[in-house]
């Protein structure tokens, strides 16, 4: 049996949006995608993840849609493609800043959190 205090902690924790995990997963996958694309096209990128995340690069919306599956295990449900901006993004940081609130909104719809 789980003590009552632990039950409250488990239920509270499971209702909190995992922003850090989502941001980290998106950032890792987007940076890898940008590096791969740059390598294919012969584009030089800044060294280090922070530089790549801030670099002005085109990230296709279809690429971002395909990366949504990397965050879905943290959420426990499938994200709709409409969380991604049509036309894509101009940097990894821009993509994350646009996606995170929309993913959190979907989380709130599924988990009954504050909106």
N, C-alpha and C positions, 0 to 999 in steps of 0.2 A: 504494500500500500504506500502511496505517495502522501507525505504529510501535507496538510492544508496549505501551509505557507509555500511549499514547493509547487502546488497546483496553481496558486495565484501567480507565481513567478512565471511558470510555463505558459499560462494563458495570456499574460500580459506581453511576454516576449514574443509569442507567436503572432500577436496582433500589431507589433511594431514593424513599420516598413524598413526592410534591410538596406537602407540607402548606401551604406559603406560598401557592402558586398556587391550591390548592383553597379555602383560607380566604378569599383575596381574591375569587375568582370567586363563592363563595357569598355573601359579605358584600355585594358590589356588587349582585347580583341580588335578594337578599332586601330590601335597603334600597330599591331601585327598586320592588319589589312593594309594600312597606309604604307608600311615598310615594304610589303610584298609588291604592291602596285608601283611604288617608286622604283623598286629594283627592276621590275619588268620594263618600265618606261625610261630607265636611266636617269631618274631625277634624284638629285642629292637632297638629303634631309639633314636637319641639325642632329648633332649627337645627343644621346640621352633621351629618355622617355618624355621629360618635361618639354624639351625643345620640339620633339615630334608632335606632341599633343597640341602645341601652340602654333605650329607651322601652318601657313596658308596652303591647304591642299583640298582638292575636290574629293568628297566622299559621296559616292552615288547612293541614293536612297535604297536601291535594291540590295546593295551590299549591306547596308545597315539593317534592313529587314531580315536578311539571312543571318545576321549576328544576334538577333533577339533571342534565339534559342539558347544562347549561352547564359542568359539571366533567368530564364524561365524556371530552372530547378530551384533558384532562390525564392521564387514567388509561389510555386505550386500550381500555376495555371499558365495557359498559353496567352501571349499578348496579341492583341489585334494589330495589324499592320498600320493602322491609322495613327499610331503613336509616332511614326516616323514622318518627318516633313517631306512632302513631295519635292523633288528637285535636289535633295541631299543637303550636304553641309560643307562649310568652308574650312573646318578644322575639327580635330578630335574633340577639343574642349567645347566648341560650339555644339557639336552633336550631343555630347553628354549633358550640357546645360539645357538643351531643348528636350531631350528624352527623359531625364530623371523626373521632372514634375509630372509628365504624362504617364510614366510607368507607375508613379506613386498614386496617381488618380485611379488607374486601373486596379491597383492593389486595394485601395479604399472601397471600390465597387465590389470586389470579390471578398474582401475580408471584413467589410462592415465598419471600417475605420472612419475617422473624421475626414471631411472633404473640404 
